[in-house]
Amino acid sequence: MKKYMHTSNNSDEQANLQSTFWTSRVALACVIITAVISIIAGVGWITVRHILTNIPAGHVPMAPSTALSFLTLSLIMLVCSRQSINHRIRYLAQGAALLVAALCALVVFRNAGATNLNIEQMLHLIPKNVGVGIGRMSPITAASLIIAAFAVLALLSINREKFKGIAAVLATALAISGLTIVMAYAYGNPLFYGGPLIPVALLTGIAMLFLGIGLIATAGPACWPLRLMAGDSLDARLRRMFFPLLFIALIVDNITHSRTDSFGSLIFSNALIDSFLAILIFVVVSIVVSKTTSAITISIERADAERKKAAEALRESNELFSQYMRHSPIYTFIKEVTPTESRILQASDNYQQMIGISGRDMIGKTMQELFPAEFGAKMSNDDWAVVANGEALQLDEDFNGRNYTSIKFPIVLGDKTLLAGYTIDITERKRAEEDKRHFYHDTIKSVTQGKLNLVSSEEIKDYLDSAELTTCVASPSDTTIARHKIKEFCTLKEFGDGRLELFETAVGEAMTNAIKYAQEGRIYAGVRDDFIWVAVSDSGPGISTLTLPGATLRRGFSTKVSTGMGYSIMMEASDEIKLCTGPKGTTVILSVKIAVSKLDLSLDDIKDTWKEIPEV
């Protein structure tokens, strides 16, 4: 299924890239055409070749100020067509666009009578020896150029993505204005001739049309109106086919009728021309419809085939997941989690063995509905902690007299807060480990004649809580200081015979290994029942059950798993050793009996009991 989704995503991405490629090329071509038209008009005014400015002859020419404004906006778009430009160029381009807008605004205000300032004459943009109104910008052109300038400013904005939609709308208005002017010339009835307003030149209308199209293309296919025709969707493809065709048909029909009204009837009758145009349009439309239908049919068939493949892949994926949930030997679950509850979305059927309910019947139920209230609340809190922290959690739990270990991890799926995981019944494994530990306990105690005992953490805690001396070691220098403190403590407790040095060495060995395998250790010392005891505790990996006999009974034993303590030295120096080890660390307690001091007696201190015997 992922394969087909990936293929579909790639297809959409390629279509978007292709649309962007063509719109960028169209934008570049239209801007270049606008610049060329402006340059031709400017050259015509400079060289006094009016044939370059008033196309067609006998009509109003493009004004120099109009040519300069179009050329400025075209150059701005050419320079800024790159994806990234530096701030200095951006500010210069925005300033130039604002100057064009300001020039055109003054032209509009002057024509409206709001000001007597003739900005074109001040800038020497009105040619000499021309008729009244000739060489001056039309207010219609000025208003259109203001729209174009603001569209350019929107595209030059730092927040281009935010304003490019506005730019596309303004550019569409500009293109429609230009198209209206061009169509009027094409129909032989140009606008505003003979009225109070200065007419718009044909070259100006063409420049408006191409600049508007260029700005629309620059805004991109994601903006209206290109959005209506971009992409591979059915409606977009139909619009791309029929909109241009309908537009061309209307233009041909109107132009033909406008021309034949004057001289067409002299050669052909209007009925004959209409019949010919109808047949021609029918043939063209038939060809386009046939090609479009064929292309759309192929696309629909391809999409339908991909949909069927995706549906089959989805069905297989769902079936595979269902089979997994039905036959999984471990307890598997997926939940939707909130701060107040944790609800089952999917669960394996083997939950029937744990709680008497199959996974299919658990769907939609909360933890409090499936488990005892207190246990269910704890599960919900653990689930929310996993989702809130975004980290996996492994924990051991006891339920109904059996032992379980669970691993839970968060899943991100849209706006849903999900959690997945699995639970494994480790009861038999724990019993086997406990039996093995008891066996090793009895074996080690027997071999060492009761000197070395494996004890529980509760018994160790009882010793540590009664300690009279505590200190920490994290480096060799700390070990030296701690050994000195232990020696002073033993001396203070009247343990000072020849075994003190050996006992101090044994304690030092335990400290060294605590630093080596757990980076640090904590030292405790105290007296209990005529025994001095010293405990060394660390938070290292502990001694594995499998290596416990070797670690405690074999001289020089050491592995990466075990703590590597020299128990042979400790057993030689101690009268009793208590050991507690596990995944959370190891604690060893070394105990020695305080020697009873010899009595300082003499013969004179002994009573003569014979004197107490009565005479007979």
C-alpha positions in Angstrom: 0.0 0.0 0.0 2.8 2.4 0.8 4.2 1.7 -2.6 1.1 2.9 -4.4 0.7 5.9 -2.0 4.3 6.8 -2.8 3.6 6.5 -6.5 0.6 8.7 -6.2 2.5 11.3 -4.2 5.3 11.3 -6.8 2.8 11.8 -9.6 1.3 14.8 -7.9 4.7 16.2 -7.1 5.8 15.8 -10.7 2.6 17.5 -11.9 3.2 20.4 -9.6 6.8 20.7 -10.7 5.8 20.6 -14.4 3.1 23.3 -13.8 5.7 25.5 -12.0 8.2 24.9 -14.8 5.7 26.0 -17.6 4.3 29.0 -15.6 7.8 30.3 -15.0 8.7 30.0 -18.7 5.4 31.7 -19.7 6.1 34.5 -17.2 9.6 35.0 -18.6 8.3 35.1 -22.2 5.5 37.5 -21.5 7.8 39.9 -19.6 10.3 39.9 -22.4 7.6 40.6 -25.0 6.4 43.5 -22.9 9.9 44.9 -22.6 10.5 44.5 -26.4 7.2 46.4 -27.2 8.3 49.2 -24.8 11.7 49.4 -26.4 10.3 49.4 -30.0 8.0 52.3 -29.0 10.8 54.2 -27.3 13.1 53.8 -30.3 10.3 55.0 -32.5 10.0 58.3 -30.5 13.8 58.7 -30.3 14.3 58.2 -34.0 11.1 59.9 -35.0 9.9 56.8 -36.8 6.3 57.0 -35.9 5.6 53.8 -37.8 7.0 52.0 -34.7 4.8 53.8 -32.3 1.3 54.0 -33.9 0.5 50.5 -35.0 -1.7 50.4 -36.9 -1.2 53.6 -38.8 -3.6 56.4 -38.3 -4.2 55.5 -34.6 -2.9 57.0 -31.4 0.7 55.9 -30.6 2.1 54.6 -27.4 3.2 57.5 -25.3 6.9 57.8 -24.2 5.9 57.8 -20.5 3.9 54.7 -21.1 6.8 52.9 -22.8 9.1 54.0 -20.0 6.7 52.7 -17.3 6.2 49.3 -19.0 9.9 48.9 -19.6 10.6 49.7 -15.9 8.1 47.2 -14.6 9.4 44.5 -17.1 13.0 45.0 -16.1 11.9 44.8 -12.4 10.3 41.4 -13.1 13.3 40.2 -15.1 15.8 41.1 -12.4 13.6 39.7 -9.6 12.5 36.5 -11.4 15.1 34.5 -9.4 13.9 32.7 -6.4 16.2 34.6 -4.0 17.4 38.2 -4.2 19.3 40.2 -1.7 17.6 42.9 0.3 19.3 45.8 -1.5 18.0 44.8 -4.9 14.6 44.1 -3.5 14.4 47.6 -2.0 15.6 49.2 -5.3 13.0 47.3 -7.3 10.2 48.2 -4.8 11.3 51.9 -5.1 11.2 51.8 -8.9 7.7 50.2 -8.8 6.5 52.9 -6.4 7.9 55.7 -8.7 5.9 54.2 -11.6 2.8 54.1 -9.5 3.4 57.7 -8.4 3.9 59.0 -12.0 0.7 57.3 -13.2 -1.2 58.6 -10.2 -0.3 62.1 -11.1 -1.4 61.5 -14.6 -4.8 60.3 -13.3 -5.2 63.3 -11.0 -4.3 65.8 -13.7 -6.9 64.3 -16.1 -9.4 64.4 -13.3 -8.7 68.0 -12.7 -7.4 67.4 -9.2 -4.0 69.0 -10.0 -2.4 71.2 -12.6 1.0 69.4 -12.3 2.0 68.0 -15.6 4.6 65.4 -14.6 5.2 64.2 -18.1 6.1 67.7 -19.3 8.3 68.2 -16.3 10.2 65.0 -17.1 10.4 66.0 -20.8 8.4 62.9 -21.7 6.1 64.7 -24.1 7.5 65.0 -27.7 7.5 68.3 -29.5 5.7 69.0 -32.7 2.9 66.5 -32.2 -0.9 67.0 -32.0 -2.8 67.6 -28.9 -3.1 64.5 -26.7 -0.5 62.7 -28.9 2.5 61.4 -26.8 0.6 61.7 -23.5 -0.4 58.8 -21.3 -4.1 58.0 -21.3 -5.7 58.0 -17.8 -6.9 54.5 -18.6 -3.3 53.4 -19.2 -2.2 55.2 -16.0 -4.9 53.4 -13.9 -3.9 50.1 -15.4 -0.2 50.7 -14.7 -1.0 51.6 -11.1 -2.6 48.2 -10.8 0.4 46.6 -12.4 2.8 48.4 -10.1 1.0 47.2 -7.0 0.9 43.6 -8.3 4.7 43.8 -8.8 5.0 45.2 -5.2 3.0 42.3 -3.9 5.3 39.8 -5.7 8.4 41.6 -4.3 7.1 41.4 -0.7 9.1 39.5 1.8 5.9 37.7 2.6 5.4 36.8 -1.0 3.4 33.6 -0.2 0.9 35.7 1.7 0.4 38.4 -1.0 0.8 36.5 -4.3 -2.9 35.8 -4.4 -3.6 39.5 -4.3 -1.0 40.0 -7.0 -2.7 37.4 -9.2 -6.1 39.2 -8.9 -4.6 42.6 -9.8 -2.7 41.0 -12.7 -6.0 39.4 -13.9 -7.6 42.9 -13.9 -4.6 44.2 -15.9 -4.8 41.4 -18.5 -8.6 41.9 -18.9 -8.0 45.6 -19.5 -5.4 44.9 -22.1 -7.5 42.2 -23.8 -10.5 44.6 -24.0 -8.4 47.2 -25.7 -6.9 44.7 -28.2 -10.3 43.2 -29.0 -11.7 46.6 -29.7 -8.9 47.3 -32.2 -9.5 43.8 -33.7 -13.2 44.5 -34.2 -12.3 47.8 -35.9 -13.9 49.9 -33.2 -11.1 51.1 -30.8 -12.3 52.6 -27.5 -12.4 56.3 -26.5 -11.7 57.7 -30.0 -13.6 61.0 -30.4 -14.3 61.4 -26.7 -12.8 63.6 -24.0 -10.4 60.9 -22.8 -7.1 60.2 -24.5 -7.5 56.8 -26.3 -5.3 53.8 -25.4 -2.8 52.7 -28.1 -2.9 49.2 -29.5 0.7 48.6 -28.5 -0.3 49.7 -25.0 -3.1 47.3 -24.9 -0.9 44.4 -26.1 1.7 45.4 -23.5 -1.0 45.4 -20.8 -2.2 41.9 -21.9 1.3 40.3 -21.9 2.4 42.0 -18.6 -0.8 40.9 -16.9 -0.3 37.3 -18.2 3.3 37.4 -17.0 2.3 38.6 -13.5 -0.4 35.9 -13.3 2.2 33.2 -14.2 4.7 34.6 -11.8 2.2 34.3 -8.9 2.1 30.6 -9.8 -0.5 27.8 -10.4 -1.5 27.8 -6.8 -3.3 31.1 -7.2 -6.5 32.1 -8.9 -7.1 32.1 -11.9 -4.4 29.6 -12.8 -5.5 27.3 -10.0 -8.7 26.6 -12.1 -6.6 25.1 -14.9 -3.5 23.7 -13.1 -3.0 20.1 -12.2 -4.1 16.7 -13.6 -7.7 16.8 -12.3 -10.5 16.2 -14.7 -12.1 19.6 -14.4 -8.7 21.4 -14.8 -7.9 19.4 -18.0 -11.4 20.2 -19.4 -10.9 23.9 -18.7 -7.5 23.9 -20.3 -9.1 22.4 -23.5 -12.4 24.2 -23.8 -11.7 27.7 -22.4 -9.1 28.6 -25.2 -11.3 26.9 -27.8 -14.4 28.8 -26.8 -12.4 32.1 -26.6 -10.9 31.6 -30.1 -14.3 30.6 -31.6 -15.9 33.8 -30.2 -13.1 36.0 -31.5 -13.2 34.4 -35.0 -17.0 34.7 -35.1 -17.1 38.3 -34.0 -14.2 39.4 -36.2 -15.6 37.7 -39.2 -19.0 39.2 -38.8 -17.5 42.7 -38.2 -15.6 42.4 -41.4 -18.2 40.8 -43.6 -20.8 43.4 -42.6 -18.9 45.9 -44.7 -17.5 44.0 -47.6 -18.2 40.3 -47.1 -21.6 40.5 -48.7 -20.1 41.7 -51.9 -18.4 38.3 -52.4 -20.2 35.7 -50.3 -23.5 35.8 -48.6 -23.7 36.0 -44.8 -25.5 32.6 -44.7 -22.7 30.9 -46.6 -20.1 32.4 -44.3 -22.1 31.4 -41.2 -22.4 27.8 -42.5 -18.7 27.6 -43.2 -17.8 28.9 -39.7 -20.3 26.5 -38.1 -18.8 23.5 -40.0 -15.2 24.7 -39.2 -16.0 25.1 -35.5 -17.8 21.7 -35.4 -14.8 20.0 -36.9 -12.3 21.7 -34.6 -14.5 21.0 -31.5 -15.0 17.4 -32.6 -11.2 16.9 -32.9 -10.5 18.6 -29.6 -13.3 16.7 -27.8 -12.0 13.4 -29.3 -8.5 14.0 -28.2 -9.6 15.2 -24.8 -12.0 12.3 -24.2 -9.2 9.8 -25.2 -6.7 11.4 -22.8 -9.2 11.6 -20.0 -10.3 8.0 -20.6 -6.7 6.8 -20.4 -6.2 8.8 -17.2 -9.4 7.5 -15.6 -8.5 3.9 -16.5 -5.0 4.3 -15.1 -6.4 5.9 -11.9 -9.0 3.1 -11.6 -6.3 0.5 -12.0 -4.1 2.2 -9.3 -7.2 2.5 -7.1 -7.9 -1.2 -7.4 -4.3 -2.1 -6.7 -4.3 0.2 -3.7 -7.6 -1.2 -2.4 -6.2 -4.8 -2.8 -3.1 -3.8 -1.0 -5.1 -2.2 1.8 -7.3 -5.4 2.0 -4.2 -7.5 2.3 -2.6 -5.2 4.8 -5.8 -5.3 6.9 -6.0 -9.0 6.7 -2.4 -9.4 7.7 -2.9 -7.1 10.7 -6.1 -9.0 11.6 -4.2 -12.4 11.4 -1.4 -10.9 13.5 -3.9 -9.8 16.2 -5.7 -13.1 16.1 -2.6 -15.4 16.5 -0.1 -13.2 18.3 1.5 -15.1 21.2 2.2 -11.9 23.0 -0.4 -9.4 24.2 -0.5 -6.5 21.7 -2.5 -3.3 21.9 -3.2 0.1 20.4 -4.9 2.8 22.4 -6.2 6.3 22.1 -5.0 8.2 25.2 -6.2 11.4 26.9 -5.3 12.8 30.3 -8.4 11.2 31.8 -8.7 7.8 30.1 -7.0 5.2 27.9 -9.3 3.5 25.4 -8.6 0.3 23.3 -8.6 0.7 19.5 -7.0 -2.7 18.7 -6.0 -5.6 20.9 -4.9 -9.2 20.3 -7.3 -12.0 20.9 -5.1 -13.8 23.4 -6.3 -11.3 26.1 -8.9 -14.0 26.6 -6.2 -15.8 28.6 -5.4 -12.8 30.8 -8.8 -11.2 31.6 -11.3 -13.5 30.0 -12.2 -11.0 27.2 -11.0 -11.3 23.6 -9.3 -8.4 21.8 -12.3 -7.9 19.5 -14.6 -7.4 22.5 -12.1 -5.0 24.2 -12.3 -2.4 21.4 -13.8 0.9 22.7 -13.4 0.0 26.4 -11.3 1.9 28.9 -8.7 0.5 31.3 -11.0 1.0 34.2 -13.7 -1.1 32.4 -11.3 -3.9 31.7 -9.2 -4.1 34.8 -9.7 -3.5 38.6 -10.2 0.2 39.3 -6.9 0.9 41.0 -4.9 -1.2 38.5 -6.7 0.4 35.5 -6.1 3.9 36.8 -2.4 3.1 37.1 -2.3 1.8 33.5 -4.1 5.0 32.3 -1.6 7.2 34.1 1.4 5.3 32.7 -0.1 5.5 29.2 -0.6 9.3 29.4 3.0 9.7 30.7 4.3 7.9 27.7 2.3 10.1 25.3 3.0 13.3 27.1 6.8 12.7 27.3 7.0 11.2 23.8 9.2 8.4 25.0 8.9 4.6 25.3 8.4 3.0 28.6 9.2 -0.5 29.9 7.8 -1.7 33.2 7.1 -4.9 35.1 3.7 -5.5 36.5 2.0 -8.2 38.6 -1.6 -9.2 37.8 -3.7 -12.1 39.0 -0.7 -13.8 40.5 1.4 -13.7 37.3 4.3 -11.5 36.2 4.3 -9.4 33.1 6.7 -7.0 31.4 5.3 -4.3 29.0 6.8 -1.9 26.5 4.7 1.1 25.5 5.5 3.8 22.9 3.6 6.8 21.4 2.3 7.0 17.9 1.6 10.3 16.0 -1.4 10.0 13.7 -2.8 13.4 12.6 -4.4 15.1 15.6 -4.9 11.8 17.5 -2.9 10.9 20.5 -2.2 7.1 20.2 -0.1 4.6 22.1 0.9 1.1 21.0 2.8 -1.6 22.8 2.9 -5.2 23.9 2.9 -7.3 27.1 4.8 -10.5 27.7 4.0 -13.1 30.4 7.3 -13.6 32.2 6.0 -15.7 35.1 7.7 -18.9 34.1 11.0 -17.1 33.4 10.9 -15.3 36.8 10.2 -18.6 38.6 13.1 -20.3 36.8 15.4 -17.4 37.7 14.2 -17.5 41.3 14.7 -21.3 41.5 18.1 -20.9 40.1 18.9 -18.1 42.6 17.8 -20.2 45.5 19.9 -23.1 44.2 22.9 -20.8 43.9 22.2 -19.4 47.3 22.2 -22.8 49.0 25.2 -24.0 47.0 27.3 -20.9 47.7 26.3 -21.0 51.4 27.2 -24.7 51.6 30.6 -24.4 49.8 31.6 -21.4 51.9 30.4 -23.1 55.1 27.9 -20.4 55.7 30.3 -17.5 55.3 28.8 -16.1 52.1 25.1 -15.5 52.0 22.8 -14.2 49.2 20.3 -11.9 51.0 17.3 -9.8 50.0 17.3 -6.0 49.6 15.1 -5.7 52.8 17.8 -7.3 54.9 20.4 -5.0 53.4 18.3 -2.0 54.1 18.1 -2.9 57.7 21.9 -2.8 57.9 22.2 0.5 56.0 19.6 2.3 58.1 21.7 1.5 61.3 25.0 2.7 59.8 27.2 4.9 62.1 29.5 6.0 59.3 28.7 6.9 55.6 30.8 8.3 52.8 31.0 8.2 49.0 33.8 7.2 46.6 34.1 8.2 43.0 37.8 8.2 42.4 41.0 6.5 43.6 41.7 9.4 45.9 38.3 9.0 47.4 39.1 5.4 48.0 42.2 6.3 50.0 40.3 8.7 52.2 37.5 6.2 52.8 39.9 3.4 53.7 41.5 5.7 56.3 38.0 6.5 57.8 37.2 2.8 58.0 40.5 2.1 59.7 39.8 4.8 62.3 36.3 3.5 62.8 37.5 -0.1 63.4 40.2 1.1 65.8 37.6 3.2 67.7 35.5 0.1 68.0 38.5 -1.8 69.5 39.1 -3.9 66.4 42.8 -3.6 66.1 44.4 -7.0 65.9 46.4 -8.3 63.0 43.4 -8.8 60.8 42.7 -5.1 60.5 45.1 -4.5 57.6 43.7 -7.5 55.6 40.1 -6.3 56.3 41.0 -2.8 55.1 42.4 -4.3 51.9 39.2 -6.3 51.3 37.1 -3.2 51.8 39.4 -1.3 49.4 38.9 -4.0 46.8 35.1 -3.6 47.0 35.4 0.2 46.7 37.7 0.0 43.6 35.4 -2.3 41.8 32.4 -0.1 42.6 34.1 2.8 40.9 35.3 0.7 38.0 32.0 -0.8 37.1 29.5 1.7 38.4 31.5 5.0 38.4 30.8 5.5 42.1 29.9 3.8 45.3 28.6 4.5 48.8 30.2 3.2 51.9 28.5 2.4 55.2 29.9 1.1 58.5 28.4 0.0 61.8 28.4 -2.5 64.7 25.9 -5.3 65.2 26.1 -8.2 67.7 29.9 -7.9 68.4 30.5 -7.6 64.7 32.0 -4.7 62.8 30.4 -4.5 59.4 31.3 -2.4 56.3 28.9 -2.2 53.3 29.9 -1.1 49.8 26.9 -0.3 47.6 26.7 0.7 43.9 24.1 1.2 41.1 26.0 -0.9 38.5 24.6 -3.7 36.3 24.8 -6.3 39.0 26.0 -9.8 38.8 24.2 -12.1 36.4 22.7 -15.2 37.8 24.6 -17.4 35.4 28.0 -15.9 36.4 27.2 -15.6 40.1 29.0 -18.8 41.2 32.2 -18.0 39.3 32.1 -14.4 40.4 31.9 -15.3 44.1 33.9 -18.6 44.3 36.6 -18.4 41.6 39.8 -16.4 42.4 40.4 -13.6 39.9 37.1 -14.0 38.1 35.9 -11.0 36.1 33.5 -10.4 33.1 31.9 -7.4 31.5 28.6 -8.6 33.0 29.8 -9.2 36.6 31.1 -6.6 39.0 34.5 -8.4 39.1 34.8 -8.2 42.9 37.6 -10.2 44.5 35.5 -12.3 46.8 38.4 -14.6 47.6 40.1 -11.7 49.4 36.9 -10.6 51.1 36.2 -14.1 52.3 39.7 -14.5 53.7 39.4 -11.2 55.5 35.8 -11.5 56.8 33.9 -13.7 59.2 30.7 -13.2 57.2 29.7 -11.7 53.8 26.2 -10.7 52.8 25.5 -10.1 49.1 22.5 -8.6 47.3 22.8 -8.1 43.6 20.4 -7.2 40.8 19.9 -5.0 37.7 19.7 -1.9 39.9 23.0 -2.5 41.6 25.1 -4.6 44.1 25.6 -4.3 47.8 28.2 -6.4 49.7 28.5 -6.3 53.5 31.8 -7.5 55.1 31.6 -8.4 58.8 34.3 -9.3 61.3 33.9 -10.3 64.9 35.5 -8.0 67.4 38.2 -10.0 69.4 37.5 -10.5 73.1 40.3 -8.9 75.2 42.4 -11.2 77.4 41.7 -10.9 81.2 44.6 -9.3 83.2 44.6 -11.7 86.3 47.3 -12.8 88.8 47.4 -15.7 91.3 46.9 -13.2 94.2 43.5 -12.3 92.8 42.4 -16.0 93.1 40.7 -16.7 96.4 41.9 -19.6 98.5 38.8 -21.6 98.7 40.4 -24.3 100.9 40.1 -21.8 103.8 36.3 -21.8 103.4 36.0 -25.5 104.0 34.9 -26.1 107.6 37.0 -28.3 109.9 35.5 -31.6 110.8 
